[in-house]
Amino acid sequence: MIANKTYNNVINTLKNIGDKHHQIATVTTGDIFDINLEKMEKFALMHINPVNVTTQDSGLIYNFQIFICDLVTEKKDWTTENYQSAERLSSEQQVLSDCLQISVDIISMLRHSLYQSSDGDVNNPLYFLQGQQTLEPFTERFDNELTGWVFSLSILVQNNFDACIIPASSGGAGE
């Protein structure tokens, strides 16, 4: 029997993966404009931006943009050993490096069912990652020096499209 997964199941699984990662302090979901620009969040931040859902013969593909980001720090008293850019004394390169590794970790956790299965059975995956991911860096994308990576995830879940359990009156709707 197919255990249909809902939008809530998929979002909660992504949030749980982020919550279990030791370098991610905050996991949020919603539109990209829902990312807190007032620096009230704890960083590093994983933000889940739902894009769309596509149907297949026996499944649904949930498409998301995932943002992994952190704040860049700047210090006037840093020496050449402390910074990565001659133009700006900042931690931008380190933030990009850390956020890229976190992004790869998230992808790896979805590719290997051990991290997503509630019973720890690697042969019983609940979600299937579709395709390959392209990770795109961003710097100063927001007003508060937020820097990191964004990538798309396409997650396939099984769905049997059972018309017998639809909460609607039976008897054709066509005219």
C-alpha positions, -999 to +999 in steps of 0.1 A: +000+000+000+012+035-009+015+059+020+006+092+003+028+121+016+012+155+021+028+189+017+030+190+056+049+157+056+075+170+030+079+204+047+083+188+082+108+163+068+129+192+053+126+211+086+137+180+106+167+175+084+177+212+090+170+209+127+192+178+130+222+195+113+245+208+140+255+239+120+220+252+113+206+273+140+172+283+124+149+267+099+122+288+083+097+282+054+077+304+031+083+330+005+118+344+001+105+377+015+098+359+047+135+356+055+140+378+086+162+408+075+162+424+109+189+401+121+165+386+147+172+350+136+200+329+148+224+319+120+233+298+100+198+298+085+181+272+063+151+287+045+126+265+025+109+283-003+081+262-019+080+267-057+054+243-071+041+207-072+040+186-104+019+154-108+033+122-123+015+089-130+020+076-094+036+104-075+040+141-068+071+161-073+075+189-048+099+217-060+116+239-035+144+265-034+166+260-004+186+289+010+215+282+033+230+314+046+249+332+073+259+367+082+292+381+070+312+398+097+336+428+090+364+439+113+386+469+108+414+454+129+417+421+111+451+412+097+458+395+064+455+361+081+419+369+091+403+380+059+398+366+024+394+397+003+418+425-002+390+449-009+369+440+022+380+428+055+353+402+059+345+366+065+326+362+032+348+334+018+345+314+050+307+319+052+304+307+015+326+277+023+306+267+054+272+273+037+283+253+007+292+223+029+259+225+048+241+226+014+259+195+003+251+179+036+213+186+031+215+170-004+233+140+009+208+135+037+180+134+011+199+111-012+205+085+016+173+072+031+190+065+065+186+101+074+149+104+063+135+071+074+116+071+107+126+035+113+162+038+102+156+013+074+178+024+044+158+001+021+126+020+029+130+055+016+101+079+020+113+106-004+133+105-036+155+133-047+150+140-084+178+151-107+209+170-099+213+202-080+230+234-091+241+255-062+243+292-068+262+316-044+248+349-034+265+377-015+249+408-002+215+396-016+197+411+013+202+443+032+220+427+062+251+411+045+234+377+043+256+354+022+253+318+012+239+294-014+206+287-030+196+255-048+166+238-061+153+205-048+128+183-065+114+157-042+093+128-055+068+112-032+045+083-040+008+091-045-019+067-057-044+093-066-072+073-049-105+088-060-124+066-035-115+087-005-122+122-019-145+141+005-171+148-022-205+136-032-205+108-058-224+110-090-209+127-120-200+164-120-201+167-158-230+183-176 
